[in-house]
């Protein structure tokens, strides 16, 4: 099979297309013929050598999500039949023509959604759903702030929060991304290019503050987040594109009785991933069939252009997902 391989840590030039053996589905697994995948920040970090794959996953083939068809089933697998259309997340290895995953991690592709559209769903919407409703426990009527609202996870969190009846604030350093987020329904768009972005949020949110924050940026955003949170507010740190460190005013945390949490989907135990997949399949997947949710795709690239795709993501100009196909 064809696979995208990280030959050594480094820039996009270390990525090569190589032939690798087709994997065999193990106990309780299915083998998926991958039609499309998507690119994530984690793939860039893995290529750079700073985010290795979890144990049990290919150390040099990146890729965290897939869409395709079941090509074979392993022993004691009964959920799927050969030819079924499936999508899902993986600990790695999805940037290859074949991938083996546990059968209960896979989800049926909703309705007549294309493989390209389906590939843009799992990582972004799993992460956003888990962040909003399983970690932050967002409730109807709350004010929710999403940093990097124009990213893949950001556009997913925006849509999910709107469906849940929340007032959504979103930040981005790019006015064009904010304009496109408004088209998705964003209530309040805040440019984050200047240091006064917390004051801009305060002007819109009023004196009562923000109930929950999905932070896909990290770094120095922490100080502004604590300032904006309402008493008993919740902050979930999902991404660290602005850095891993920031000063923490513990007095603010104590005084407001805040909750600060971190999350990472890739390294969770199999049982937790299965539980999330099955819950997502029941509660969220039907919303794609009905059109109430939709994946946001900036562009579709061939795997033969994988180096350019990495450069494109690193440029931070895309809105939504970059999808990769083998066609």
SVG drawing of the C-alpha trace seen along z (x, -y; Angstrom):
<svg xmlns="http://www.w3.org/2000/svg" viewBox="-33 -48 49 63">
<polyline fill="none" stroke="black" stroke-width="0.4" points="0.0,0.0 1.0,-3.6 1.7,-5.5 3.0,-8.9 6.1,-8.4 8.1,-10.7 11.6,-9.7 13.2,-11.8 12.1,-14.7 12.1,-18.0 10.3,-20.1 7.8,-19.1 10.7,-17.8 11.1,-14.8 7.7,-13.5 7.9,-10.7 5.4,-8.4 6.5,-4.8 5.2,-1.3 4.4,0.5 2.8,3.9 -0.9,3.9 -1.9,4.4 -3.9,7.3 -7.0,6.8 -6.6,8.2 -9.0,9.4 -12.1,7.2 -10.7,5.0 -11.6,4.0 -9.4,3.0 -10.5,-0.1 -9.5,-1.1 -8.9,-4.8 -10.4,-7.0 -9.8,-10.3 -8.2,-11.7 -7.5,-15.1 -4.5,-17.1 -4.2,-18.2 -1.8,-20.2 -0.7,-17.0 0.6,-15.7 2.8,-18.7 4.1,-18.3 4.7,-14.6 6.7,-15.4 8.8,-17.8 9.5,-15.1 7.7,-16.8 4.5,-14.7 5.2,-10.9 2.4,-8.5 0.9,-6.6 2.1,-3.0 0.6,-0.5 0.3,-2.9 2.7,-3.5 5.5,-5.7 6.3,-7.1 3.0,-7.2 0.9,-10.2 -2.8,-10.7 -5.5,-10.9 -8.8,-10.5 -10.1,-8.7 -13.1,-7.9 -13.3,-4.8 -14.9,-1.4 -14.5,1.8 -12.2,4.0 -11.9,7.0 -12.9,7.9 -10.8,9.6 -11.7,12.4 -14.7,11.8 -15.7,8.6 -19.4,8.4 -20.4,4.8 -19.5,4.2 -19.6,5.9 -17.2,5.7 -18.1,2.6 -19.7,0.6 -18.8,-3.1 -17.1,-4.2 -15.2,-7.1 -13.4,-7.6 -10.3,-8.7 -7.0,-6.8 -3.9,-7.2 -1.9,-7.4 -1.4,-5.7 -4.4,-7.2 -2.3,-8.7 -2.1,-5.4 -4.3,-3.4 -5.2,-0.9 -5.7,-1.2 -6.8,1.2 -9.0,-0.1 -11.2,1.4 -14.6,2.0 -16.3,0.0 -14.2,-3.1 -15.6,-3.3 -18.8,-5.2 -21.1,-4.9 -20.7,-7.7 -24.0,-9.6 -26.4,-9.5 -25.0,-10.1 -22.1,-12.3 -19.0,-12.0 -15.8,-10.4 -14.2,-13.8 -16.8,-15.5 -16.7,-12.6 -13.0,-12.8 -13.4,-16.3 -15.7,-15.2 -14.0,-12.9 -11.1,-14.7 -12.7,-18.2 -16.2,-17.3 -15.2,-14.5 -12.8,-17.1 -15.4,-19.9 -18.3,-17.7 -16.1,-16.2 -14.8,-19.7 -18.2,-21.4 -20.5,-18.7 -18.3,-16.1 -15.6,-18.3 -17.1,-21.9 -20.7,-20.7 -22.0,-23.6 -25.7,-24.3 -28.4,-26.1 -28.2,-29.9 -24.5,-30.1 -22.0,-32.4 -19.2,-30.4 -15.9,-31.7 -14.0,-29.8 -10.5,-30.8 -9.2,-30.1 -12.8,-29.9 -11.8,-29.5 -9.9,-26.3 -11.3,-22.8 -12.1,-22.3 -13.2,-25.9 -15.8,-25.7 -17.1,-22.5 -17.3,-23.9 -19.1,-27.0 -21.8,-24.9 -22.3,-22.6 -22.6,-25.5 -25.1,-27.3 -27.3,-24.1 -27.1,-23.8 -28.6,-27.3 -25.5,-29.2 -24.3,-32.7 -21.0,-32.2 -18.0,-34.5 -15.1,-33.7 -11.6,-35.0 -9.2,-34.9 -6.2,-36.9 -7.6,-37.0 -10.6,-39.3 -11.5,-37.0 -11.9,-34.0 -14.1,-36.0 -16.3,-37.1 -16.7,-33.5 -17.5,-32.4 -20.3,-35.0 -21.8,-33.2 -21.8,-30.0 -23.8,-32.0 -21.1,-33.4 -22.7,-36.0 -19.7,-38.1 -16.4,-38.1 -13.3,-39.5 -10.0,-40.1 -7.2,-38.7 -4.2,-40.3 -3.9,-43.0 -3.2,-42.7 -6.6,-44.3 -8.7,-41.4 -10.0,-40.7 -11.3,-44.2 -13.1,-43.7 -14.8,-40.5 -15.8,-42.4 -17.5,-45.1 -19.6,-42.5 -20.2,-40.1 -21.1,-42.8 -20.4,-42.7 -21.4,-39.0 -18.5,-37.5 -18.1,-34.2 -19.3,-30.9 -17.1,-28.5 -14.0,-28.9 -12.6,-26.5 -9.0,-27.5 -7.2,-26.2 -4.3,-28.7 -2.8,-28.5 0.2,-30.5 -0.4,-34.1 -4.2,-33.7 -4.4,-32.3 -4.4,-35.7 -7.1,-37.1 -9.2,-33.9 -9.1,-34.2 -10.1,-37.9 -13.1,-37.1 -14.5,-34.1 -17.6,-34.6 -17.6,-33.3 -17.5,-29.5 -16.5,-29.7 -14.7,-26.9 -11.7,-26.9 -10.6,-24.0 -7.2,-24.1 -7.2,-22.1 -4.3,-23.5 -1.0,-25.2 -0.2,-26.9 0.8,-30.0 3.1,-28.2 3.1,-25.8 3.7,-28.3 2.0,-31.3 1.9,-33.0 -1.0,-31.9 -2.7,-34.3 -3.9,-31.8 -5.7,-34.6 -8.1,-35.0 -8.7,-31.3 -9.5,-31.1 -11.6,-34.3 -13.8,-33.3 -13.8,-29.6 -12.7,-28.8 -12.1,-25.4 -9.1,-25.0 -8.8,-21.8 -6.7,-20.3 -7.7,-17.6 -6.0,-15.4 -7.9,-12.9 -5.1,-11.0 -3.6,-9.4 -6.7,-8.3 -7.3,-4.6 -9.2,-2.6 -12.2,-2.2 -12.6,-6.0 -12.3,-6.4 -15.0,-3.8 -17.3,-5.3 -17.0,-8.7 -17.4,-7.2 -20.6,-5.4 -22.1,-8.5 -21.1,-10.7 -22.7,-8.2 -26.0,-8.3 -26.2,-12.0 -24.3,-13.9 -24.0,-11.8 -27.7,-12.2 -27.3,-16.0 -25.1,-15.7 -27.7,-13.6 -30.3,-16.3 -28.0,-19.2 -28.0,-20.8 -24.2,-20.3 -21.7,-20.3 -18.0,-19.8 -16.1,-22.9 -13.4,-22.3 -11.0,-24.9 -9.6,-22.7 -8.9,-19.2 -5.4,-18.1 -3.9,-14.9 -1.6,-12.9 1.0,-13.4 1.0,-17.1 1.5,-16.3 4.5,-18.6 2.5,-21.5 -0.4,-20.6 1.8,-20.8 3.1,-24.1 -0.4,-25.4 -1.5,-24.4 1.6,-26.0 0.8,-29.2 -2.4,-29.5 -4.5,-30.9 -7.0,-28.1 -10.6,-28.2 -11.7,-24.8 -10.1,-21.6 -7.5,-20.5 -8.7,-17.1 -6.3,-14.6 -7.3,-12.0 -5.6,-9.2 -7.3,-9.9"/>
</svg>
